[in-house]
């Protein structure tokens, strides 16, 4: 399964992207995460549905990250090997 997310709230400047990458790699998920110019974070993640849910839960439970809104959509899977941080 592959999901596309937009997160808003206190999601930039709090280590969101690197924490997402760390957890995703530990759980065998692939995809990418990046900051957007409007203050949101965009992420695509692929793998087991339960593991994707755990990744999002860990991000929500983080002390410094405050997710106020989350848009989520299932999208077609792609071929990739890792999870990376993109953007500025």
NORQUI-V26086 format. One record per residue. N is the residue number from 1. RES is the residue in one letter. OMEGA is omega in degrees with one decimal (999 if undefined). D_CENTER is the distance of its C-alpha to the mean C-alpha in Angstrom with 2 decimals. Layout:
((N RES OMEGA D_CENTER) (N RES OMEGA D_CENTER))
This chain:
((1 X 176.3 14.01) (2 X 179.3 11.33) (3 X 175.9 9.22) (4 X -177.4 8.35) (5 X 162.0 6.84) (6 X 177.8 8.40) (7 X 173.5 8.31) (8 X -175.5 11.70) (9 X 174.2 13.83) (10 X -173.4 13.98) (11 X 175.7 10.59) (12 X 179.3 12.26) (13 X -178.2 14.67) (14 X 178.6 13.44) (15 X -176.5 11.55) (16 X -173.9 7.99) (17 X -177.1 7.04) (18 X 173.9 9.51) (19 X 177.2 8.81) (20 X 179.8 5.32) (21 X -179.3 7.63) (22 X -178.8 10.43) (23 X -178.9 9.42) (24 X -179.8 8.15) (25 X 178.8 11.43) (26 X -177.0 13.44) (27 X 178.3 12.69) (28 X 178.6 13.44) (29 X 176.2 10.31) (30 X 177.7 10.12) (31 X -178.2 8.30) (32 X 177.8 7.12) (33 X 179.1 5.49) (34 X 172.9 8.40) (35 X 174.0 10.45) (36 X -177.5 12.77) (37 X -178.9 16.44) (38 X 176.8 16.59) (39 X 177.7 14.54) (40 X 171.6 11.33) (41 X 177.6 7.86) (42 X -179.5 6.93) (43 X 166.9 4.31) (44 X -178.2 6.31) (45 X -175.3 6.44) (46 X 177.7 10.06) (47 X 179.4 12.30) (48 X -177.0 14.05) (49 X 179.8 13.30) (50 X 179.3 14.08) (51 X 175.6 11.77) (52 X 177.2 8.72) (53 X 178.0 10.36) (54 X 178.0 10.93) (55 X -179.5 7.47) (56 X 178.3 6.92) (57 X 178.9 10.52) (58 X 178.2 10.35) (59 X 179.0 8.13) (60 X -177.3 10.67) (61 X -178.3 13.47) (62 X -177.8 13.07) (63 X -172.4 16.28) (64 X 179.9 15.25) (65 X 174.2 12.13) (66 X 179.0 13.50) (67 X 179.5 11.53) (68 X 179.0 14.51) (69 X -179.2 13.29) (70 X 172.7 10.57) (71 X -173.6 11.36) (72 X -179.9 10.50) (73 X 173.6 12.44) (74 X -178.7 13.41) (75 X 180.0 14.22) (76 X 177.8 16.40) (77 X 176.8 15.47) (78 X 176.3 16.10) (79 X 175.2 17.58) (80 X -173.5 15.57) (81 X -173.9 15.91) (82 X 176.7 13.05) (83 X -175.5 9.54) (84 X 174.0 10.01) (85 X -179.2 9.60) (86 X 172.6 11.33) (87 X -173.5 13.24) (88 X 999 15.51))
